[in-house]
Amino acid sequence: MGRPPTKPARLKDGFYIEVKNSGSSGVRIRRDTKEQMLLAAEEYSKNKNVVILGEMRNDKWVTE
């Protein structure tokens, strides 16, 4: 058993949504393009709560 990591996990570049059931923690899902992200959000929104997080580029959220 080693020491736990102290550095936060890095996210890959891409577009992110968060999918969760009501009352539970969410799962972040990455897609390469905005169109793919919007299609995935539409599909998951039929059964779950979806939050569109946006685009991650070089470890920073891109605001448009």
Short mmCIF file of the C-alpha atoms (twelve columns), coordinates in Angstrom:
data_MODEL
# 
_entry.id   MODEL 
# 
loop_
_atom_site.group_PDB 
_atom_site.id 
_atom_site.type_symbol 
_atom_site.label_atom_id 
_atom_site.label_alt_id 
_atom_site.label_comp_id 
_atom_site.label_asym_id 
_atom_site.label_seq_id 
_atom_site.Cartn_x 
_atom_site.Cartn_y 
_atom_site.Cartn_z 
_atom_site.pdbx_PDB_model_num 
ATOM 1  C CA . MET A 1  0.000   0.000  0.000   1 
ATOM 2  C CA . GLY A 2  1.381   3.289  -1.071  1 
ATOM 3  C CA . ARG A 3  0.521   6.845  -0.461  1 
ATOM 4  C CA . PRO A 4  -2.656  8.067  -2.234  1 
ATOM 5  C CA . PRO A 5  -2.234  10.455 -5.159  1 
ATOM 6  C CA . THR A 6  -2.332  14.148 -4.298  1 
ATOM 7  C CA . LYS A 7  -2.476  15.477 -7.842  1 
ATOM 8  C CA . PRO A 8  -5.979  15.877 -9.341  1 
ATOM 9  C CA . ALA A 9  -6.849  13.686 -12.307 1 
ATOM 10 C CA . ARG A 10 -6.388  15.318 -15.724 1 
ATOM 11 C CA . LEU A 11 -9.205  15.254 -18.252 1 
ATOM 12 C CA . LYS A 12 -8.573  14.698 -21.948 1 
ATOM 13 C CA . ASP A 13 -9.404  17.385 -24.483 1 
ATOM 14 C CA . GLY A 14 -12.974 17.132 -25.742 1 
ATOM 15 C CA . PHE A 15 -16.588 17.880 -24.941 1 
ATOM 16 C CA . TYR A 16 -18.071 16.652 -21.661 1 
ATOM 17 C CA . ILE A 17 -21.509 15.860 -20.291 1 
ATOM 18 C CA . GLU A 18 -22.398 14.583 -16.840 1 
ATOM 19 C CA . VAL A 19 -24.996 11.812 -16.616 1 
ATOM 20 C CA . LYS A 20 -26.639 10.861 -13.329 1 
ATOM 21 C CA . ASN A 21 -29.695 9.317  -11.750 1 
ATOM 22 C CA . SER A 22 -31.630 11.512 -9.373  1 
ATOM 23 C CA . GLY A 23 -30.045 11.483 -5.926  1 
ATOM 24 C CA . SER A 24 -26.712 9.945  -6.969  1 
ATOM 25 C CA . SER A 25 -23.334 11.160 -8.142  1 
ATOM 26 C CA . GLY A 26 -22.734 11.590 -11.859 1 
ATOM 27 C CA . VAL A 27 -20.437 10.119 -14.478 1 
ATOM 28 C CA . ARG A 28 -18.565 12.361 -16.910 1 
ATOM 29 C CA . ILE A 29 -18.690 11.267 -20.533 1 
ATOM 30 C CA . ARG A 30 -16.333 12.676 -23.173 1 
ATOM 31 C CA . ARG A 31 -16.965 13.047 -26.892 1 
ATOM 32 C CA . ASP A 32 -14.605 14.335 -29.592 1 
ATOM 33 C CA . THR A 33 -16.978 16.791 -31.288 1 
ATOM 34 C CA . LYS A 34 -19.795 19.032 -30.147 1 
ATOM 35 C CA . GLU A 35 -22.273 17.255 -32.427 1 
ATOM 36 C CA . GLN A 36 -21.423 13.867 -30.903 1 
ATOM 37 C CA . MET A 37 -21.782 15.353 -27.416 1 
ATOM 38 C CA . LEU A 38 -25.232 16.768 -28.225 1 
ATOM 39 C CA . LEU A 39 -26.381 13.423 -29.677 1 
ATOM 40 C CA . ALA A 40 -25.177 11.584 -26.563 1 
ATOM 41 C CA . ALA A 41 -26.909 14.127 -24.311 1 
ATOM 42 C CA . GLU A 42 -30.155 13.640 -26.226 1 
ATOM 43 C CA . GLU A 43 -29.931 9.847  -25.927 1 
ATOM 44 C CA . TYR A 44 -29.109 9.828  -22.203 1 
ATOM 45 C CA . SER A 45 -31.757 12.441 -21.360 1 
ATOM 46 C CA . LYS A 46 -34.507 9.898  -22.064 1 
ATOM 47 C CA . ASN A 47 -33.664 7.950  -18.885 1 
ATOM 48 C CA . LYS A 48 -31.287 10.075 -16.807 1 
ATOM 49 C CA . ASN A 49 -30.484 13.640 -15.774 1 
ATOM 50 C CA . VAL A 50 -27.922 15.216 -18.120 1 
ATOM 51 C CA . VAL A 51 -25.765 18.298 -17.475 1 
ATOM 52 C CA . ILE A 52 -23.680 19.681 -20.348 1 
ATOM 53 C CA . LEU A 53 -20.313 20.674 -18.865 1 
ATOM 54 C CA . GLY A 54 -18.707 22.080 -22.023 1 
ATOM 55 C CA . GLU A 55 -15.344 21.829 -23.730 1 
ATOM 56 C CA . MET A 56 -12.040 20.990 -22.031 1 
ATOM 57 C CA . ARG A 57 -8.869  22.144 -23.777 1 
ATOM 58 C CA . ASN A 58 -5.348  22.072 -22.242 1 
ATOM 59 C CA . ASP A 59 -6.722  21.303 -18.753 1 
ATOM 60 C CA . LYS A 60 -9.042  24.342 -18.797 1 
ATOM 61 C CA . TRP A 61 -12.735 24.725 -19.489 1 
ATOM 62 C CA . VAL A 62 -13.385 26.773 -22.634 1 
ATOM 63 C CA . THR A 63 -16.142 29.362 -22.233 1 
ATOM 64 C CA . GLU A 64 -17.957 30.523 -25.319 1 
# 
